[in-house]
Amino acid sequence: MNKMTIRDIEVAGKRVLVRVDFNVPVDAETGAIVDDSRIRATLPTIRYLTDRNARVILISHLGRPKGRVVDSLRLTPVAQRLSQILGQQVGVAANCIGPEVEKSVETLKAGDVLLLENLRFHSNEETGSSEFARDLSRLGDIFVNDAFGTSHRAHASIGGIGQYLPAVAGLLLEKEINTLGGLLEHPVHPFTSVFGGTKVSDKVAMLKNIMGKVDCLLIGGGMAATFLKAMGYEVGKSLIEADSVDMATELIKETEMRGARLILPVDVVVADEIESKSKGRVVPVDAIPGDKKIVDIGPRTVEQFSEELKSSWTVFWNGPMGVEEIPQFAVGTQALAKLLPTLNGTTIVGGGSTAEVVDAMGLADKVTFVSTGGGASLKFLGGEELPGVVALRDKGTI
């Protein structure tokens, strides 16, 4: 990565404004944080700064309050959890801009950490307002982006603050870019990518961009229905996007042209409805009933996919193999997740719901890398420039 990082600047005594991604899942009834992995992922950057006597001001969003104050989306619980795992008190401000916040920042001592209130309580954050970015920039001497998960969005706190402050990457953002970039630049072969989830349209750019690098593509999840349809199979009432069959047909042809192997399920689990009370049954892909929906890959497919992964030295996985939030339809996804730690090569999980599954199963520290950005990783691997990365200073410019 040819962008400057916190290692390239002097931070002692400076007010360092750090954009983090603390958009963590919160229990609607208790307000408790369900998964703190995104908080923990920022610890190396925060500790690097506090160890060097910076005054650290953290900014983040939580949920989608749509420009208004929503008490259930305040960041106080996040500050409390961060205090616990950081091992020091983290202050929390009642807002993210304004005179009172500026006063709170000025009282910070070297090594202190302050978390500002939810950025998205202000509608100007998501509209990318330069005025809001300027107001935020008044709080710092240096800007650090460590929020890879939102770096694909042109929000004020992502792409705007760098217009007013020297902007560099945090350690997490650096690791994300270097790890995912390595998939495109120098993967160790054989290289197998596993794709799932529902929408083909979300992954078209990534599939096309990565296709020339992979040896094998394994397609599961809702996407599999679209590809099976493109291959002439009947897929019952499985959800298929409009125009996605044509996309899949084009991708199949391009895979053949590039010399990669594309492997689809040979059996699937089908059910009447996608509901917690529904029961599934396994059928071969050439015998999917017209009144059923595909909800998971079948056991023969799990076995086939597993054999491909066992012979690979680089594995990238993005998207579940079935409806992973319903236990009986999460068998295929969990089987592949359990397999990853046993593989000999590099194993990378591409964020989003796939990362949530791996985290929930306690496997995150048993694979090579779990990305914190679902949408961001799709955009980056699709060859798109991320606003949050573009805004950073190139090496040698400060």
C-alpha positions in Angstrom: 0.0 0.0 0.0 1.5 3.3 -1.1 -0.4 5.3 1.5 1.1 6.8 4.7 0.2 5.1 8.0 0.5 6.1 11.6 4.0 4.7 11.5 5.0 7.5 9.2 4.1 10.5 11.4 4.9 11.9 14.8 1.9 11.6 17.0 3.2 12.5 20.5 1.1 15.2 22.1 -1.0 15.5 19.0 -4.8 15.4 18.8 -5.4 12.4 16.6 -8.8 12.1 15.2 -9.4 8.4 14.3 -12.4 7.2 12.2 -13.2 3.7 13.5 -16.0 1.3 12.6 -17.8 0.6 15.8 -21.1 -0.4 14.0 -21.5 -3.4 16.2 -24.6 -5.6 16.6 -26.6 -4.6 19.7 -29.4 -6.6 21.4 -32.6 -4.6 20.8 -34.1 -5.6 24.2 -31.1 -5.3 26.5 -28.8 -2.9 24.6 -25.9 -5.2 25.1 -23.2 -5.6 22.5 -23.6 -9.0 20.8 -20.3 -9.1 19.0 -17.3 -6.8 19.8 -15.0 -8.1 17.1 -15.0 -4.7 15.3 -14.0 -3.0 18.5 -11.2 -5.4 19.2 -9.9 -5.1 15.6 -9.1 -1.4 16.2 -7.0 -2.1 19.4 -3.6 -2.2 17.7 -4.2 1.3 16.3 -5.5 2.8 19.5 -2.7 1.2 21.6 -0.1 2.4 19.1 -1.3 5.9 19.5 -1.8 5.9 23.3 1.6 4.2 23.8 3.1 7.2 22.0 1.3 9.8 24.1 -1.2 10.9 21.5 -4.5 12.4 22.5 -7.0 10.0 20.8 -10.4 11.1 19.6 -12.5 8.3 18.1 -15.4 8.9 15.8 -17.8 6.3 14.5 -21.4 5.6 13.4 -23.8 3.0 14.8 -26.9 1.8 12.9 -29.0 3.9 10.7 -30.6 6.8 12.7 -31.1 8.8 9.5 -29.9 12.1 10.8 -31.8 12.2 14.1 -30.9 11.3 17.7 -31.9 7.7 18.6 -31.2 6.8 22.2 -30.8 3.1 21.4 -28.0 4.0 19.0 -25.9 6.0 21.3 -22.3 5.0 21.6 -22.0 4.9 25.4 -22.2 1.1 25.6 -19.4 0.9 23.0 -17.3 3.2 25.1 -17.9 1.0 28.1 -16.9 -2.1 26.3 -13.8 -0.4 24.8 -12.8 0.7 28.3 -13.0 -2.9 29.5 -10.9 -4.5 26.7 -8.5 -1.5 26.4 -7.8 -1.5 30.1 -8.3 2.2 30.6 -11.2 4.6 30.9 -12.6 5.8 27.6 -14.6 9.0 27.8 -17.7 9.6 25.8 -19.0 13.0 24.5 -22.6 13.9 24.1 -22.1 15.0 20.5 -19.5 14.8 17.8 -19.1 18.5 16.8 -19.6 21.8 18.5 -18.1 24.0 21.3 -18.7 21.5 24.1 -17.0 18.7 22.3 -14.1 21.0 21.5 -13.8 21.8 25.2 -13.8 18.1 26.1 -11.0 17.5 23.5 -8.9 20.2 24.9 -9.0 18.7 28.4 -7.5 15.4 27.1 -4.0 14.5 28.4 -1.4 12.4 26.6 -2.6 8.8 26.2 -6.3 9.7 26.9 -9.1 8.3 24.7 -12.4 10.0 24.0 -15.2 8.5 21.9 -17.6 11.0 20.3 -21.3 10.5 19.8 -22.8 8.7 16.7 -21.8 10.6 13.6 -25.1 9.6 11.8 -27.1 11.6 14.3 -26.2 14.4 11.8 -27.6 14.0 8.3 -24.6 15.9 6.9 -22.4 12.8 7.6 -24.0 10.6 5.0 -24.5 13.4 2.5 -20.7 14.0 2.5 -21.0 17.6 3.7 -17.7 19.4 3.5 -18.9 21.8 6.2 -19.5 18.8 8.6 -16.1 17.4 7.6 -14.5 20.8 8.5 -16.3 20.9 11.8 -14.9 17.4 12.7 -11.4 18.4 11.5 -11.3 21.2 14.1 -11.0 18.5 16.8 -7.7 17.1 15.5 -4.2 17.8 14.3 -4.0 14.5 12.3 -6.7 12.3 10.8 -6.4 8.5 10.8 -8.8 6.3 8.9 -9.0 2.8 10.5 -12.6 2.1 9.3 -12.1 -0.1 6.3 -15.7 -1.4 6.6 -17.1 2.1 5.6 -14.2 3.3 3.4 -16.3 2.6 0.3 -18.8 5.3 1.3 -18.2 8.9 0.4 -19.3 10.2 3.8 -18.0 13.3 5.4 -15.9 11.4 8.0 -14.5 9.1 5.4 -13.4 11.1 2.4 -13.9 14.7 3.7 -11.7 15.3 6.7 -8.5 14.7 4.7 -9.2 18.0 2.9 -8.5 19.8 6.1 -6.0 17.5 8.0 -3.1 15.3 7.1 -4.8 11.9 6.6 -3.1 8.6 7.1 -4.1 4.9 7.5 -4.5 3.1 10.8 -3.0 -0.4 11.3 -6.3 -2.2 10.6 -6.9 -0.4 7.3 -3.4 -1.0 6.2 -3.8 -4.8 7.0 -7.1 -5.0 5.1 -5.6 -3.3 2.0 -2.4 -5.3 2.0 -4.2 -8.7 2.7 -7.0 -8.2 0.1 -4.6 -6.6 -2.4 -2.4 -9.7 -2.1 -5.2 -11.8 -3.5 -5.2 -9.7 -6.6 -1.4 -9.3 -6.9 0.3 -12.5 -5.8 -1.9 -15.3 -4.6 -0.3 -18.7 -4.0 -1.8 -21.3 -6.3 -4.0 -23.3 -6.4 -6.3 -20.4 -5.5 -10.0 -21.2 -4.8 -12.7 -18.6 -4.2 -16.0 -19.5 -2.6 -19.0 -17.2 -3.2 -22.4 -17.3 -1.7 -25.1 -15.0 -0.5 -28.2 -13.9 -2.4 -27.3 -11.3 -5.0 -25.2 -11.9 -8.0 -25.4 -8.2 -9.0 -23.4 -7.3 -5.8 -20.5 -9.5 -6.8 -20.3 -9.2 -10.6 -17.5 -6.7 -10.6 -15.5 -8.7 -8.0 -16.1 -12.0 -9.9 -14.8 -10.4 -13.1 -11.8 -8.8 -11.5 -10.7 -11.9 -9.6 -11.5 -14.4 -12.3 -8.1 -14.1 -14.0 -6.4 -14.9 -10.7 -8.3 -17.9 -9.4 -8.0 -21.5 -10.4 -11.5 -22.5 -9.1 -14.8 -20.8 -8.3 -17.2 -22.5 -5.9 -20.7 -21.0 -6.0 -23.3 -21.7 -3.3 -26.0 -19.8 -1.4 -28.8 -17.9 -3.2 -26.4 -17.2 -6.0 -26.3 -20.9 -6.9 -30.0 -20.8 -7.9 -29.2 -18.1 -10.5 -26.2 -20.0 -11.9 -28.2 -23.2 -12.0 -31.0 -21.5 -13.8 -28.4 -20.1 -16.3 -27.3 -23.7 -16.8 -30.8 -24.8 -17.7 -31.9 -26.3 -14.3 -35.3 -25.6 -12.8 -34.9 -23.9 -9.4 -38.5 -23.9 -8.2 -39.5 -20.7 -6.2 -35.9 -19.8 -5.4 -35.4 -16.0 -5.4 -33.6 -14.8 -8.5 -32.9 -11.2 -9.3 -34.2 -9.7 -12.5 -31.6 -9.8 -15.3 -29.3 -11.9 -13.1 -29.5 -15.0 -15.2 -28.0 -13.1 -18.1 -25.2 -11.9 -15.8 -24.6 -15.5 -14.6 -24.5 -16.8 -18.2 -21.9 -14.1 -19.1 -19.8 -15.0 -16.0 -19.9 -18.7 -16.9 -18.6 -18.0 -20.4 -15.9 -15.7 -19.0 -14.8 -18.3 -16.5 -14.4 -20.8 -19.3 -12.5 -18.3 -21.4 -10.1 -17.5 -18.5 -9.4 -21.2 -17.9 -10.8 -21.3 -14.4 -13.1 -24.0 -13.2 -16.6 -23.0 -12.0 -18.2 -25.6 -9.7 -21.9 -25.5 -8.8 -23.8 -27.6 -6.3 -24.8 -31.1 -7.2 -27.4 -31.3 -4.5 -29.3 -28.7 -2.4 -31.6 -28.5 0.6 -35.1 -27.2 -0.3 -38.0 -26.0 1.8 -41.5 -24.6 1.4 -40.6 -21.3 3.0 -37.6 -19.6 4.5 -38.9 -19.7 8.1 -37.6 -20.9 11.4 -40.3 -23.7 11.5 -39.6 -24.9 8.0 -38.1 -28.3 7.4 -35.7 -29.0 4.5 -35.0 -32.0 2.4 -32.0 -32.8 0.2 -32.6 -33.2 -3.5 -30.2 -33.4 -6.5 -30.1 -30.2 -8.6 -31.9 -31.8 -11.5 -34.9 -32.7 -9.3 -35.7 -29.4 -7.5 -39.5 -29.3 -7.0 -41.4 -26.5 -8.6 -43.0 -25.4 -5.3 -39.8 -25.4 -3.2 -37.0 -22.9 -2.5 -33.2 -23.6 -2.3 -32.1 -22.9 1.3 -28.7 -24.6 1.6 -26.2 -26.7 -0.3 -26.5 -30.5 0.2 -24.1 -33.0 1.8 -22.6 -34.2 -1.5 -21.9 -30.6 -2.4 -20.3 -29.9 1.0 -18.0 -32.9 0.3 -17.2 -31.8 -3.2 -16.4 -28.2 -2.1 -14.4 -29.5 0.8 -12.1 -31.6 -1.5 -11.4 -28.6 -3.7 -10.5 -26.4 -0.6 -8.2 -29.1 0.8 -6.1 -29.0 -2.3 -5.9 -25.2 -2.4 -3.1 -23.0 -1.0 -5.1 -19.7 -1.1 -8.8 -19.6 -0.2 -11.1 -16.6 -0.3 -14.7 -16.9 1.0 -17.4 -14.4 0.7 -21.1 -15.2 1.3 -22.9 -18.0 3.2 -23.9 -21.3 1.5 -27.5 -21.1 2.7 -29.9 -19.2 5.0 -27.4 -19.1 7.8 -29.6 -17.3 10.3 -31.9 -20.3 10.4 -30.0 -23.2 12.1 -31.3 -26.1 10.0 -30.3 -24.2 6.9 -26.8 -23.2 8.1 -25.3 -26.7 7.9 -23.4 -26.1 4.6 -22.1 -22.8 5.8 -20.9 -24.1 9.2 -19.3 -27.2 7.5 -17.1 -25.0 5.4 -16.4 -22.7 8.3 -15.2 -25.6 10.4 -13.0 -26.8 7.5 -11.1 -23.5 7.1 -8.8 -23.8 10.2 -7.7 -27.3 9.0 -6.4 -26.1 5.6 -2.7 -25.7 5.1 -2.8 -22.5 3.0 -3.9 -18.9 3.4 -7.6 -18.6 4.4 -9.3 -15.2 4.0 -12.9 -14.5 4.9 -14.4 -11.5 3.1 -16.4 -9.8 5.8 -20.2 -9.3 6.1 -22.4 -12.3 7.1 -19.6 -14.7 6.4 -17.4 -13.0 9.0 -20.3 -13.0 11.5 -20.6 -16.8 11.1 -16.9 -17.4 11.6 -16.9 -15.1 14.6 -19.9 -16.7 16.2 -18.4 -20.1 15.8 -15.2 -18.9 17.6 -13.0 -19.5 14.5 -11.9 -16.0 13.7 -8.5 -16.4 15.2 -8.0 -19.8 13.5 -8.0 -18.5 10.0 -5.5 -16.2 8.3 -7.6 -13.1 8.1 -11.2 -12.0 8.6 -12.1 -8.8 6.8 -14.1 -6.2 8.8 -15.7 -4.9 5.6 -18.3 -6.8 3.6 -19.3 -4.1 1.1 -15.9 -2.5 1.2 -14.1 -5.8 0.4 -16.5 -6.4 -2.6 -15.8 -2.9 -4.0 -12.0 -3.2 -3.4 -11.7 -6.6 -5.0 -14.0 -5.4 -7.8 -11.2 -2.9 -8.7 -13.0 0.2 -7.5 -11.2 3.0 -5.7 -12.4 3.5 -2.1 -13.1 7.1 -1.1 -11.6 6.4 2.3 -8.3 5.2 0.8 -8.1 7.8 -1.9 -8.3 10.6 0.7 -5.1 9.4 2.5 -1.7 10.9 1.8 0.6 9.1 -0.5 3.9 8.1 1.1 6.5 10.9 1.1 4.0 13.7 0.9 4.1 15.0 4.5 
